[in-house]
Amino acid sequence: MPAKTHWVYLILYSIMLLVWVGMAIYGLIFTVQMAFSGERFAFVFTVMLVLLLYPLYRLGKTVWGQWQYYAANREILFIHKEMLILRRPVSIFGITMAFDKAHVTPFYYSDKHHCPAFDYGHQHVYFGHDLPLDSAGRLIGYLNARYYPHFDDDDE
């Protein structure tokens, strides 16, 4: 499924990613310099810097994931006997989410988010945000007829 590029978000996350890379490189260089400075407080200060680099690393993972989400130009839905895989590829990178098909509900249209969706346990998973309403309806009908043939919309 094609995904429309949201340029404002892509530019913002690109800037945040570049700032994060700069902060991470500077933080690592400063930590190494402090560790080998020979000062009597170097060990304690280095431990504090390493502890501060961990939240920076976690922030970078979040920014990297969001950048990949907005940089992807398509969504791919793989459905196997036991797995349902939703992928937003960016070159060889990209976001991949895998779901155990035994816990996936039939597909439906989310009026709140204006896109096809399914439930995985208590989690609502939305995909195909940029599909027109008629295409989304045909996709949902096809997927439910193919993978959930005994599901009836009136049973909800």
Rosetta silent file (secondary structure, phi, psi, omega in degrees, C-alpha in Angstrom):
SEQUENCE: MPAKTHWVYLILYSIMLLVWVGMAIYGLIFTVQMAFSGERFAFVFTVMLVLLLYPLYRLGKTVWGQWQYYAANREILFIHKEMLILRRPVSIFGITMAFDKAHVTPFYYSDKHHCPAFDYGHQHVYFGHDLPLDSAGRLIGYLNARYYPHFDDDDE
SCORE:     score description
SCORE:     0.000 S_00000001
   1 L     0.000  136.026  178.671    0.000    0.000    0.000 S_00000001
   2 E   -72.040  146.766  176.374    1.407    3.412   -0.794 S_00000001
   3 L  -121.167  126.911 -179.909    2.148    5.754    2.083 S_00000001
   4 L   -73.949  137.050  179.837    1.978    9.492    1.586 S_00000001
   5 L   -79.582  126.146  175.236    5.060   11.363    2.795 S_00000001
   6 L   -95.969   94.183 -169.663    4.322   13.851    5.561 S_00000001
   7 H   -62.392  -36.446 -178.682    7.125   16.297    4.832 S_00000001
   8 H   -62.960  -48.558  179.175    6.782   18.408    7.967 S_00000001
   9 H   -65.289  -39.844 -179.724    7.186   15.391   10.257 S_00000001
  10 H   -63.065  -42.241  178.741    9.959   13.943    8.118 S_00000001
  11 H   -66.668  -43.706  178.990   11.936   17.200    8.246 S_00000001
  12 H   -61.651  -45.883  179.726   11.403   17.588   12.007 S_00000001
  13 H   -70.232  -28.913  175.123   12.486   14.023   12.743 S_00000001
  14 H   -66.316  -41.986  177.515   15.457   14.380   10.376 S_00000001
  15 H   -64.602  -44.461  178.665   16.618   17.432   12.320 S_00000001
  16 H   -62.449  -37.026  179.355   16.079   15.629   15.628 S_00000001
  17 H   -66.765  -42.070  177.936   18.018   12.630   14.320 S_00000001
  18 H   -65.118  -41.585  177.037   20.961   14.802   13.262 S_00000001
  19 H   -63.493  -41.933  179.133   20.980   16.587   16.636 S_00000001
  20 H   -62.361  -43.988  179.096   20.836   13.245   18.407 S_00000001
  21 H   -60.278  -43.537  178.231   23.777   11.871   16.388 S_00000001
  22 H   -62.036  -43.264  178.961   25.800   14.980   17.238 S_00000001
  23 H   -65.466  -40.361 -179.025   24.948   14.700   20.928 S_00000001
  24 H   -66.003  -44.202  179.978   25.779   11.000   21.013 S_00000001
  25 H   -64.401  -47.734  179.590   29.159   11.474   19.300 S_00000001
  26 H   -62.205  -40.447  179.189   30.079   14.435   21.518 S_00000001
  27 H   -63.651  -41.022  177.803   28.918   12.531   24.625 S_00000001
  28 H   -66.581  -43.591  179.108   31.043    9.499   23.758 S_00000001
  29 H   -62.110  -45.900 -179.706   34.110   11.629   23.014 S_00000001
  30 H   -63.774  -38.783  179.020   33.687   13.597   26.245 S_00000001
  31 H   -64.733  -43.653  178.719   33.198   10.394   28.260 S_00000001
  32 H   -65.308  -42.629  178.035   36.368    8.828   26.827 S_00000001
  33 H   -61.239  -42.155 -179.876   38.337   12.032   27.454 S_00000001
  34 H   -67.689  -38.947 -178.629   37.087   12.176   31.027 S_00000001
  35 H   -62.594  -35.724 -177.029   37.849    8.486   31.639 S_00000001
  36 L  -105.133   20.840 -177.468   41.489    8.932   30.602 S_00000001
  37 L   -77.809  -24.987  179.970   42.010   12.426   32.035 S_00000001
  38 L    87.079   -0.509  177.647   43.844   11.220   35.150 S_00000001
  39 L   -70.271  155.642 -176.979   41.816   13.395   37.515 S_00000001
  40 L   -72.552  -21.848  179.546   40.919   11.920   40.896 S_00000001
  41 L   -97.253    8.453 -173.207   37.179   12.310   40.216 S_00000001
  42 H   -62.261  -40.644 -177.327   37.406   10.809   36.703 S_00000001
  43 H   -64.048  -49.236 -178.150   35.941    7.415   37.596 S_00000001
  44 H   -64.312  -42.589 -179.637   32.820    8.768   39.316 S_00000001
  45 H   -66.608  -36.452  177.611   32.256   11.397   36.634 S_00000001
  46 H   -66.330  -41.090  177.617   32.674    8.781   33.880 S_00000001
  47 H   -62.719  -41.908  178.113   30.108    6.519   35.557 S_00000001
  48 H   -63.102  -40.261  179.419   27.690    9.462   35.748 S_00000001
  49 H   -66.935  -39.922  177.987   28.241   10.224   32.061 S_00000001
  50 H   -63.996  -39.658  177.179   27.674    6.605   31.073 S_00000001
  51 H   -65.848  -30.328  176.575   24.438    6.625   33.088 S_00000001
  52 H   -79.047  -25.328  178.522   23.366    9.776   31.222 S_00000001
  53 H   -71.334  -25.422 -179.962   24.246    8.248   27.848 S_00000001
  54 H   -64.754  -49.947  175.821   21.690    5.459   28.366 S_00000001
  55 H   -61.439  -32.569  176.280   18.611    7.766   28.287 S_00000001
  56 H   -64.094  -40.019  176.792   20.202    9.496   25.292 S_00000001
  57 H   -62.461  -45.141 -179.755   20.479    6.101   23.580 S_00000001
  58 H   -64.274  -39.172  176.135   16.800    5.312   24.330 S_00000001
  59 H   -62.042  -41.438  178.752   15.745    8.716   22.990 S_00000001
  60 H   -63.164  -38.348  176.907   17.732    8.014   19.822 S_00000001
  61 H   -62.763  -39.896  179.219   15.963    4.679   19.312 S_00000001
  62 H   -66.378  -46.909  179.842   12.610    6.439   19.537 S_00000001
  63 H   -63.948  -41.165  179.023   13.600    9.213   17.140 S_00000001
  64 H   -61.508  -43.237  178.933   15.132    6.663   14.728 S_00000001
  65 H   -64.671  -42.323  178.522   11.925    4.592   14.735 S_00000001
  66 H   -67.957  -37.217  177.243    9.727    7.622   14.097 S_00000001
  67 H   -62.243  -43.709  178.723   12.042    8.839   11.330 S_00000001
  68 H   -63.298  -37.801  179.816   11.795    5.433    9.638 S_00000001
  69 H   -61.074  -46.009 -177.196    7.999    5.513    9.973 S_00000001
  70 H   -81.901  -19.010  179.278    7.733    8.864    8.181 S_00000001
  71 H   -83.844  -19.291 -179.074   10.490    8.132    5.650 S_00000001
  72 L   -69.035  141.461  179.993    8.813    4.946    4.368 S_00000001
  73 L  -107.334    6.458  178.210    6.902    5.343    1.130 S_00000001
  74 E  -159.273  160.523  173.822    4.864    2.129    1.380 S_00000001
  75 L  -122.051  138.554 -179.575    3.366   -0.378    3.788 S_00000001
  76 E  -123.074  130.053  179.199    3.471   -4.102    3.182 S_00000001
  77 E  -111.632  114.265  176.561    1.116   -6.549    4.872 S_00000001
  78 E  -103.763  130.617  178.505    2.297  -10.180    4.923 S_00000001
  79 E  -125.502  116.019  177.072   -0.200  -12.771    6.091 S_00000001
  80 L  -110.703  179.745 -179.493    0.995  -16.313    6.782 S_00000001
  81 L   -61.482  -38.939 -175.146   -0.766  -19.216    8.469 S_00000001
  82 L  -112.848  -12.444 -174.904    0.602  -18.326   11.898 S_00000001
  83 E  -131.696  148.808  169.310    1.854  -14.743   11.542 S_00000001
  84 E  -121.907  122.012 -174.759    0.632  -11.371   10.363 S_00000001
  85 E  -119.254  129.271  177.179    3.516   -9.023    9.559 S_00000001
  86 E  -115.072  121.253 -173.503    3.200   -5.282    8.953 S_00000001
  87 E  -127.590  136.126  172.263    6.292   -3.666    7.418 S_00000001
  88 E  -120.346   90.094 -173.585    7.189   -0.061    6.502 S_00000001
  89 E   -79.307  142.570  170.237   10.508   -0.474    4.656 S_00000001
  90 E  -129.909   99.232 -175.217   13.131    2.239    4.243 S_00000001
  91 L    56.773 -126.771  178.278   15.834    0.704    2.048 S_00000001
  92 L   -88.620  -10.388  178.228   17.103   -2.298    4.056 S_00000001
  93 E   -91.284 -171.593  175.128   15.927   -0.704    7.310 S_00000001
  94 E   134.457  170.005 -178.034   12.396   -0.061    8.400 S_00000001
  95 E   -93.837  130.024  177.007    9.815   -0.880   10.972 S_00000001
  96 E  -128.168  124.870  176.228    8.541   -4.455   11.124 S_00000001
  97 E  -118.646  130.731 -179.956    5.782   -5.546   13.473 S_00000001
  98 E  -117.158  139.466 -177.096    4.839   -9.212   13.750 S_00000001
  99 E  -130.530  138.849  175.224    1.627  -10.527   15.284 S_00000001
 100 E   -71.985  120.650 -172.388    0.559  -14.057   16.198 S_00000001
 101 H   -64.483  -21.276  178.919   -2.411  -14.697   13.915 S_00000001
 102 H   -66.123  -22.626 -177.185   -4.241  -16.664   16.608 S_00000001
 103 H  -109.123   10.588  179.485   -4.747  -13.395   18.542 S_00000001
 104 E   -95.092  131.396  177.613   -5.599  -11.143   15.574 S_00000001
 105 L   -84.664  166.559  174.719   -9.230  -10.131   15.122 S_00000001
 106 L   -60.758  158.037 -176.265  -10.866   -9.689   11.721 S_00000001
 107 L   -75.092  148.498  177.916  -10.140   -6.438    9.917 S_00000001
 108 E  -148.150  168.233  178.501  -12.426   -3.423   10.299 S_00000001
 109 E   -98.714  125.177  179.052  -12.519    0.251    9.353 S_00000001
 110 E   -87.354  113.476  178.568  -11.654    2.675   12.148 S_00000001
 111 L   -69.628  -30.482 -179.174  -13.898    5.730   11.906 S_00000001
 112 L   -69.204  -42.825 -176.785  -11.757    7.591   14.428 S_00000001
 113 L  -101.015   -5.821  177.833   -8.482    7.152   12.512 S_00000001
 114 L    57.333   49.742  179.604  -10.026    6.807    9.010 S_00000001
 115 E  -159.659  163.924  173.379   -8.074    3.690    8.085 S_00000001
 116 E   -66.086  153.117 -178.200   -8.232   -0.120    8.144 S_00000001
 117 E  -155.067  167.333  170.075   -7.378   -1.717   11.464 S_00000001
 118 E  -149.298  161.577  178.505   -7.323   -4.929   13.452 S_00000001
 119 E  -105.496  139.262  175.556   -7.041   -5.728   17.131 S_00000001
 120 E  -123.649   96.026 -171.328   -4.196   -7.721   18.607 S_00000001
 121 L    67.189 -121.036  177.942   -5.289   -8.561   22.117 S_00000001
 122 L   -98.376    2.134 -177.496   -6.082   -5.144   23.608 S_00000001
 123 E   -94.068  130.303  174.598   -3.894   -3.263   21.118 S_00000001
 124 E   -91.912  127.132 -178.822   -5.482   -1.540   18.126 S_00000001
 125 E  -114.576  121.198 -177.918   -3.223   -1.693   15.059 S_00000001
 126 E  -107.854  143.001  178.362   -3.886    0.810   12.278 S_00000001
 127 L  -150.012  168.258  177.270   -2.465    0.615    8.767 S_00000001
 128 L    62.167   41.981 -177.169   -3.131    2.020    5.313 S_00000001
 129 L   -59.206  -27.904 -173.692   -3.742    5.571    6.573 S_00000001
 130 L   -98.422    9.629  177.247   -3.506    7.007    3.062 S_00000001
 131 L   -79.063  138.272  172.931   -6.000    4.666    1.369 S_00000001
 132 L   -65.083  159.847 -174.821   -9.226    6.237    0.084 S_00000001
 133 H   -57.771  -43.486 -178.702  -12.415    5.054    1.782 S_00000001
 134 H   -68.587  -38.615  177.412  -13.580    2.854   -1.113 S_00000001
 135 H   -66.770  -40.066  178.253  -10.159    1.197   -1.505 S_00000001
 136 H   -63.595  -41.313  178.317   -9.942    0.606    2.239 S_00000001
 137 H   -63.452  -42.303  177.770  -13.405   -0.971    2.201 S_00000001
 138 H   -64.926  -40.692  179.534  -12.513   -3.280   -0.685 S_00000001
 139 H   -63.034  -46.197  179.348   -9.245   -4.255    1.046 S_00000001
 140 H   -62.080  -43.123  178.087  -11.021   -5.034    4.309 S_00000001
 141 H   -61.543  -43.165  179.628  -13.672   -7.047    2.464 S_00000001
 142 H   -65.630  -47.460 -177.731  -11.062   -9.031    0.575 S_00000001
 143 H   -63.085  -41.654  179.019   -8.895   -9.717    3.636 S_00000001
 144 H   -68.770  -37.989  178.405  -11.864  -10.808    5.757 S_00000001
 145 H   -66.933  -35.883 -176.723  -13.262  -13.008    2.965 S_00000001
 146 H   -79.791  -45.032 -171.613   -9.864  -14.612    2.409 S_00000001
 147 H  -107.277  -15.363  176.719   -8.560  -15.033    5.970 S_00000001
 148 L  -133.856   65.820 -173.291  -11.736  -14.893    8.103 S_00000001
 149 L   -67.088  -22.444 -177.202  -14.392  -16.566    5.919 S_00000001
 150 L   -95.159    4.115  179.952  -16.705  -17.419    8.844 S_00000001
 151 L   -82.559  135.390  177.750  -16.740  -13.847   10.216 S_00000001
 152 L  -120.348  129.964 -178.513  -19.984  -11.916    9.857 S_00000001
 153 H   -59.891  -25.813 -178.387  -20.039   -8.110   10.269 S_00000001
 154 H   -78.208  -10.564 -179.090  -23.372   -8.326   12.080 S_00000001
 155 H   -76.362  -12.916 -174.492  -21.855  -10.468   14.861 S_00000001
 156 L   -62.676    0.000    0.000  -20.030   -7.524   16.425 S_00000001
